[in-house]
Amino acid sequence: MNINFTPISMFDSYSLEVSGDSIVIDGQEYALIDLAAIVSAEQSLPKFVVTASADSVTLLLPYWVSSAPEPVSIVAEDGPVELPA
């Protein structure tokens, strides 16, 4: 699964896991197809989700330092995903 991370300055974090065509954020599972439908309908996305399509998702990447990290894209396999530093 393609995961894009967009940096944002915030004092928050989350756990992330990939399970087939779904992502699991803090224990809550979201199917990419459902997230893509929410984007198409211009409804509110779950916290940390910026946008989604049938094969990729863009998530917020919280950081706490004075300079923002660069946006990051990864291809993730099933299992836990470590947030980029």
C-alpha positions as CSV (number, residue, x, y, z in Angstrom):
1,M,0.0,0.0,0.0
2,N,1.2,3.5,-0.8
3,I,1.3,5.8,2.2
4,N,2.1,9.5,1.9
5,F,2.9,11.5,5.0
6,T,2.4,15.3,5.2
7,P,4.2,16.9,8.2
8,I,2.2,19.0,10.7
9,S,3.3,20.6,13.9
10,M,1.2,19.0,16.6
11,F,1.6,17.3,20.0
12,D,-0.1,14.1,19.1
13,S,0.8,10.8,17.6
14,Y,-0.9,7.5,16.5
15,S,-0.2,3.9,15.9
16,L,-0.4,2.7,12.3
17,E,-0.9,-0.7,10.8
18,V,-1.6,-2.1,7.3
19,S,-4.0,-5.0,6.9
20,G,-4.7,-5.9,3.3
21,D,-6.5,-3.0,1.7
22,S,-7.2,-1.3,5.0
23,I,-5.2,0.8,7.5
24,V,-5.5,0.6,11.2
25,I,-5.1,3.9,13.1
26,D,-5.0,3.6,16.9
27,G,-6.9,0.3,16.7
28,Q,-9.6,1.6,14.3
29,E,-9.7,-0.1,10.9
30,Y,-10.5,1.8,7.8
31,A,-10.9,0.3,4.3
32,L,-9.2,2.4,1.6
33,I,-12.3,2.1,-0.6
34,D,-14.4,3.5,2.2
35,L,-12.0,6.4,2.8
36,A,-11.9,7.1,-0.9
37,A,-15.7,7.3,-0.9
38,I,-15.6,9.7,2.0
39,V,-13.2,11.9,0.0
40,S,-15.5,11.8,-3.1
41,A,-18.5,12.8,-1.0
42,E,-16.5,15.6,0.6
43,Q,-17.3,14.3,4.1
44,S,-15.1,14.6,7.2
45,L,-12.2,12.2,7.2
46,P,-11.0,10.5,10.4
47,K,-8.3,12.3,12.4
48,F,-4.8,12.1,10.8
49,V,-6.2,11.2,7.3
50,V,-5.7,13.9,4.7
51,T,-7.0,12.1,1.5
52,A,-7.3,8.6,0.1
53,S,-7.9,6.7,-3.1
54,A,-8.3,3.0,-3.9
55,D,-4.6,2.3,-3.7
56,S,-3.1,5.1,-1.5
57,V,-3.6,7.2,1.5
58,T,-2.1,10.5,2.7
59,L,-1.8,10.9,6.5
60,L,-0.6,13.7,8.8
61,L,2.9,13.2,10.2
62,P,3.1,14.9,13.6
63,Y,6.4,16.5,14.6
64,W,7.5,18.4,17.6
65,V,10.8,20.0,16.5
66,S,11.2,23.6,15.2
67,S,11.9,22.6,11.6
68,A,9.5,20.5,9.6
69,P,10.5,17.2,8.1
70,E,10.1,16.7,4.4
71,P,6.9,14.9,3.1
72,V,7.6,11.2,2.9
73,S,6.1,8.4,0.7
74,I,6.5,4.7,1.5
75,V,5.1,1.4,0.2
76,A,4.0,-0.5,3.3
77,E,3.4,-4.3,3.6
78,D,0.9,-5.9,6.0
79,G,1.7,-5.3,9.7
80,P,2.8,-2.4,11.9
81,V,4.1,0.7,10.2
82,E,6.7,2.9,12.0
83,L,5.9,6.6,11.5
84,P,8.9,8.3,9.7
85,A,11.1,10.4,11.9
